[in-house]
Amino acid sequence: MKSIKIHQITKNYKHSVIHHQGISIKKRISVFIGKNGSGKSTIFKAIMGLIKYRGNIETKSNLAYFPEYIELPRLLKSKTFLELMISINRHTIMVELINLFDMTQNVQKDIGDLSKGMYCKLRLIYTLSQDKDIYLLDEPFSGLDDVGVVTLKNYILDSSEMYVISTHLELFDSNKEVEVIQL
Protein backbone atom coordinates (compact mmCIF):
# COMPACT_ATOMS: atom_id res chain seq x y z
CA MET A 1 0.00 0.00 0.00
CA LYS A 2 1.29 3.46 -0.93
CA SER A 3 1.87 5.58 2.15
CA ILE A 4 4.27 7.81 4.00
CA LYS A 5 4.44 7.86 7.80
CA ILE A 6 6.29 10.60 9.63
CA HIS A 7 7.03 10.04 13.32
CA GLN A 8 8.11 13.04 15.40
CA ILE A 9 10.33 14.79 12.91
CA THR A 10 12.56 17.64 14.12
CA LYS A 11 14.88 19.80 12.04
CA ASN A 12 17.05 22.47 13.67
CA TYR A 13 17.89 25.56 11.67
CA LYS A 14 20.13 28.40 12.80
CA HIS A 15 17.29 30.57 14.12
CA SER A 16 14.34 28.19 14.24
CA VAL A 17 13.22 24.63 14.81
CA ILE A 18 10.70 22.69 12.73
CA HIS A 19 8.90 19.99 14.69
CA HIS A 20 5.92 17.82 13.79
CA GLN A 21 4.52 15.10 16.05
CA GLY A 22 3.35 12.71 13.38
CA ILE A 23 1.78 12.70 9.95
CA SER A 24 0.33 9.70 8.17
CA ILE A 25 -0.20 10.17 4.44
CA LYS A 26 -2.53 7.56 2.97
CA LYS A 27 -5.01 9.40 0.74
CA ARG A 28 -4.46 9.57 -3.00
CA ILE A 29 -4.07 13.35 -2.74
CA SER A 30 -2.65 14.99 0.38
CA VAL A 31 -2.01 18.73 0.53
CA PHE A 32 0.24 20.44 3.07
CA ILE A 33 -0.93 24.00 3.63
CA GLY A 34 0.88 26.38 5.92
CA LYS A 35 2.61 29.69 6.34
CA ASN A 36 6.18 30.33 5.25
CA GLY A 37 8.49 28.55 7.66
CA SER A 38 5.92 25.98 8.82
CA GLY A 39 8.00 23.07 7.51
CA LYS A 40 6.34 22.07 4.23
CA SER A 41 9.55 21.99 2.17
CA THR A 42 11.54 20.66 5.12
CA ILE A 43 9.24 17.62 5.36
CA PHE A 44 9.64 16.94 1.62
CA LYS A 45 13.43 17.20 1.83
CA ALA A 46 13.42 14.87 4.86
CA ILE A 47 11.23 12.33 3.05
CA MET A 48 13.67 12.38 0.12
CA GLY A 49 16.68 12.05 2.45
CA LEU A 50 18.15 15.39 1.36
CA ILE A 51 18.58 16.84 4.85
CA LYS A 52 19.55 15.61 8.29
CA TYR A 53 16.75 15.49 10.84
CA ARG A 54 15.74 13.71 14.02
CA GLY A 55 12.82 11.33 13.85
CA ASN A 56 11.61 8.55 11.64
CA ILE A 57 10.02 8.50 8.20
CA GLU A 58 8.61 5.29 6.73
CA THR A 59 7.83 4.76 3.08
CA LYS A 60 8.13 1.67 0.91
CA SER A 61 7.15 3.57 -2.20
CA ASN A 62 9.15 4.86 -5.15
CA LEU A 63 9.03 8.65 -5.05
CA ALA A 64 9.20 11.38 -7.68
CA TYR A 65 10.17 14.79 -6.30
CA PHE A 66 9.41 18.24 -7.66
CA PRO A 67 11.55 20.57 -5.51
CA GLU A 68 10.50 24.17 -5.06
CA TYR A 69 13.56 25.20 -7.04
CA ILE A 70 16.26 23.40 -8.98
CA GLU A 71 18.74 24.68 -11.52
CA LEU A 72 18.58 22.94 -14.92
CA PRO A 73 21.25 23.20 -17.65
CA ARG A 74 20.39 26.57 -19.22
CA LEU A 75 21.95 25.99 -22.66
CA LEU A 76 20.25 22.65 -23.27
CA LYS A 77 17.11 22.56 -25.42
CA SER A 78 14.05 21.79 -23.32
CA LYS A 79 13.03 18.85 -25.50
CA THR A 80 16.57 17.41 -25.40
CA PHE A 81 16.52 17.61 -21.60
CA LEU A 82 13.18 15.77 -21.43
CA GLU A 83 14.28 13.11 -23.92
CA LEU A 84 17.52 12.50 -22.01
CA MET A 85 15.76 12.27 -18.65
CA ILE A 86 12.64 10.31 -19.54
CA SER A 87 12.91 6.61 -20.28
CA ILE A 88 11.73 5.39 -23.66
CA ASN A 89 8.69 3.61 -22.19
CA ARG A 90 7.44 6.92 -20.68
CA HIS A 91 7.85 8.92 -23.91
CA THR A 92 4.11 8.83 -24.72
CA ILE A 93 3.22 10.33 -21.34
CA MET A 94 5.87 13.02 -21.82
CA VAL A 95 4.36 14.03 -25.18
CA GLU A 96 0.85 14.09 -23.66
CA LEU A 97 2.08 16.37 -20.87
CA ILE A 98 3.87 18.66 -23.34
CA ASN A 99 0.56 19.08 -25.15
CA LEU A 100 -1.50 19.37 -21.95
CA PHE A 101 0.70 22.17 -20.57
CA ASP A 102 0.81 23.91 -23.99
CA MET A 103 4.58 23.57 -24.26
CA THR A 104 4.81 22.30 -27.84
CA GLN A 105 6.58 25.39 -29.16
CA ASN A 106 8.53 26.12 -25.98
CA VAL A 107 10.28 22.73 -25.89
CA GLN A 108 12.34 23.90 -28.86
CA LYS A 109 13.85 26.73 -26.74
CA ASP A 110 16.95 26.60 -24.60
CA ILE A 111 16.01 26.09 -20.95
CA GLY A 112 17.62 29.43 -20.08
CA ASP A 113 15.27 31.23 -22.49
CA LEU A 114 12.07 29.96 -20.84
CA SER A 115 9.88 32.26 -18.77
CA LYS A 116 9.36 31.39 -15.09
CA GLY A 117 6.02 29.73 -15.88
CA MET A 118 7.39 27.73 -18.81
CA TYR A 119 10.39 26.66 -16.70
CA CYS A 120 7.95 25.43 -14.04
CA LYS A 121 5.94 23.53 -16.66
CA LEU A 122 9.12 21.89 -18.01
CA ARG A 123 10.03 20.70 -14.51
CA LEU A 124 6.47 19.44 -13.96
CA ILE A 125 6.53 17.51 -17.25
CA TYR A 126 9.80 15.90 -16.21
CA THR A 127 8.52 14.98 -12.73
CA LEU A 128 5.09 13.76 -13.82
CA SER A 129 6.58 11.66 -16.66
CA GLN A 130 8.44 9.49 -14.17
CA ASP A 131 7.03 6.05 -13.34
CA LYS A 132 6.74 6.37 -9.55
CA ASP A 133 4.31 5.37 -6.80
CA ILE A 134 4.04 8.78 -5.13
CA TYR A 135 4.68 12.26 -6.51
CA LEU A 136 5.95 14.85 -4.01
CA LEU A 137 5.25 18.31 -5.45
CA ASP A 138 6.75 21.20 -3.47
CA GLU A 139 5.00 24.46 -4.42
CA PRO A 140 4.15 23.25 -7.95
CA PHE A 141 1.71 26.11 -8.61
CA SER A 142 4.31 28.84 -7.96
CA GLY A 143 5.07 30.56 -11.25
CA LEU A 144 2.09 29.13 -13.15
CA ASP A 145 -0.55 31.41 -14.61
CA ASP A 146 -4.25 30.80 -13.91
CA VAL A 147 -4.57 28.40 -16.86
CA GLY A 148 -1.52 26.44 -15.72
CA VAL A 149 -2.85 26.22 -12.15
CA VAL A 150 -6.21 24.86 -13.35
CA THR A 151 -4.48 22.47 -15.79
CA LEU A 152 -2.24 21.02 -13.08
CA LYS A 153 -5.07 20.80 -10.52
CA ASN A 154 -7.33 18.96 -12.99
CA TYR A 155 -4.50 16.66 -14.05
CA ILE A 156 -3.91 15.67 -10.42
CA LEU A 157 -7.64 15.17 -9.72
CA ASP A 158 -8.15 13.10 -12.90
CA SER A 159 -5.04 10.97 -12.37
CA SER A 160 -5.05 7.66 -10.50
CA GLU A 161 -1.58 8.33 -9.03
CA MET A 162 -0.81 9.40 -5.45
CA TYR A 163 0.27 13.00 -4.82
CA VAL A 164 1.60 14.88 -1.82
CA ILE A 165 1.57 18.62 -2.50
CA SER A 166 2.77 21.64 -0.56
CA THR A 167 1.15 24.97 -1.35
CA HIS A 168 -0.09 28.24 0.04
CA LEU A 169 -3.17 28.06 -2.21
CA GLU A 170 -6.39 26.52 -0.96
CA LEU A 171 -7.29 24.86 -4.25
CA PHE A 172 -8.42 21.47 -2.98
CA ASP A 173 -10.22 22.31 0.28
CA SER A 174 -13.73 21.31 -0.84
CA ASN A 175 -12.78 18.01 -2.47
CA LYS A 176 -13.56 14.87 -0.46
CA GLU A 177 -10.79 12.92 -2.24
CA VAL A 178 -8.19 15.27 -0.81
CA GLU A 179 -6.66 15.25 2.65
CA VAL A 180 -5.66 18.78 3.68
CA ILE A 181 -2.91 18.84 6.32
CA GLN A 182 -2.50 22.22 8.06
CA LEU A 183 1.09 22.84 9.19
C-alpha positions in Angstrom: 0.0 0.0 0.0 1.3 3.5 -0.9 1.9 5.6 2.2 4.3 7.8 4.0 4.4 7.9 7.8 6.3 10.6 9.6 7.0 10.0 13.3 8.1 13.0 15.4 10.3 14.8 12.9 12.6 17.6 14.1 14.9 19.8 12.0 17.1 22.5 13.7 17.9 25.6 11.7 20.1 28.4 12.8 17.3 30.6 14.1 14.3 28.2 14.2 13.2 24.6 14.8 10.7 22.7 12.7 8.9 20.0 14.7 5.9 17.8 13.8 4.5 15.1 16.0 3.4 12.7 13.4 1.8 12.7 10.0 0.3 9.7 8.2 -0.2 10.2 4.4 -2.5 7.6 3.0 -5.0 9.4 0.7 -4.5 9.6 -3.0 -4.1 13.4 -2.7 -2.7 15.0 0.4 -2.0 18.7 0.5 0.2 20.4 3.1 -0.9 24.0 3.6 0.9 26.4 5.9 2.6 29.7 6.3 6.2 30.3 5.3 8.5 28.5 7.7 5.9 26.0 8.8 8.0 23.1 7.5 6.3 22.1 4.2 9.5 22.0 2.2 11.5 20.7 5.1 9.2 17.6 5.4 9.6 16.9 1.6 13.4 17.2 1.8 13.4 14.9 4.9 11.2 12.3 3.0 13.7 12.4 0.1 16.7 12.1 2.5 18.1 15.4 1.4 18.6 16.8 4.9 19.6 15.6 8.3 16.7 15.5 10.8 15.7 13.7 14.0 12.8 11.3 13.9 11.6 8.6 11.6 10.0 8.5 8.2 8.6 5.3 6.7 7.8 4.8 3.1 8.1 1.7 0.9 7.1 3.6 -2.2 9.1 4.9 -5.2 9.0 8.6 -5.1 9.2 11.4 -7.7 10.2 14.8 -6.3 9.4 18.2 -7.7 11.5 20.6 -5.5 10.5 24.2 -5.1 13.6 25.2 -7.0 16.3 23.4 -9.0 18.7 24.7 -11.5 18.6 22.9 -14.9 21.2 23.2 -17.7 20.4 26.6 -19.2 22.0 26.0 -22.7 20.3 22.7 -23.3 17.1 22.6 -25.4 14.0 21.8 -23.3 13.0 18.9 -25.5 16.6 17.4 -25.4 16.5 17.6 -21.6 13.2 15.8 -21.4 14.3 13.1 -23.9 17.5 12.5 -22.0 15.8 12.3 -18.6 12.6 10.3 -19.5 12.9 6.6 -20.3 11.7 5.4 -23.7 8.7 3.6 -22.2 7.4 6.9 -20.7 7.8 8.9 -23.9 4.1 8.8 -24.7 3.2 10.3 -21.3 5.9 13.0 -21.8 4.4 14.0 -25.2 0.8 14.1 -23.7 2.1 16.4 -20.9 3.9 18.7 -23.3 0.6 19.1 -25.2 -1.5 19.4 -21.9 0.7 22.2 -20.6 0.8 23.9 -24.0 4.6 23.6 -24.3 4.8 22.3 -27.8 6.6 25.4 -29.2 8.5 26.1 -26.0 10.3 22.7 -25.9 12.3 23.9 -28.9 13.9 26.7 -26.7 17.0 26.6 -24.6 16.0 26.1 -21.0 17.6 29.4 -20.1 15.3 31.2 -22.5 12.1 30.0 -20.8 9.9 32.3 -18.8 9.4 31.4 -15.1 6.0 29.7 -15.9 7.4 27.7 -18.8 10.4 26.7 -16.7 8.0 25.4 -14.0 5.9 23.5 -16.7 9.1 21.9 -18.0 10.0 20.7 -14.5 6.5 19.4 -14.0 6.5 17.5 -17.2 9.8 15.9 -16.2 8.5 15.0 -12.7 5.1 13.8 -13.8 6.6 11.7 -16.7 8.4 9.5 -14.2 7.0 6.1 -13.3 6.7 6.4 -9.6 4.3 5.4 -6.8 4.0 8.8 -5.1 4.7 12.3 -6.5 6.0 14.9 -4.0 5.2 18.3 -5.4 6.7 21.2 -3.5 5.0 24.5 -4.4 4.2 23.2 -8.0 1.7 26.1 -8.6 4.3 28.8 -8.0 5.1 30.6 -11.3 2.1 29.1 -13.1 -0.5 31.4 -14.6 -4.2 30.8 -13.9 -4.6 28.4 -16.9 -1.5 26.4 -15.7 -2.9 26.2 -12.1 -6.2 24.9 -13.4 -4.5 22.5 -15.8 -2.2 21.0 -13.1 -5.1 20.8 -10.5 -7.3 19.0 -13.0 -4.5 16.7 -14.1 -3.9 15.7 -10.4 -7.6 15.2 -9.7 -8.1 13.1 -12.9 -5.0 11.0 -12.4 -5.0 7.7 -10.5 -1.6 8.3 -9.0 -0.8 9.4 -5.4 0.3 13.0 -4.8 1.6 14.9 -1.8 1.6 18.6 -2.5 2.8 21.6 -0.6 1.2 25.0 -1.4 -0.1 28.2 0.0 -3.2 28.1 -2.2 -6.4 26.5 -1.0 -7.3 24.9 -4.2 -8.4 21.5 -3.0 -10.2 22.3 0.3 -13.7 21.3 -0.8 -12.8 18.0 -2.5 -13.6 14.9 -0.5 -10.8 12.9 -2.2 -8.2 15.3 -0.8 -6.7 15.2 2.7 -5.7 18.8 3.7 -2.9 18.8 6.3 -2.5 22.2 8.1 1.1 22.8 9.2 
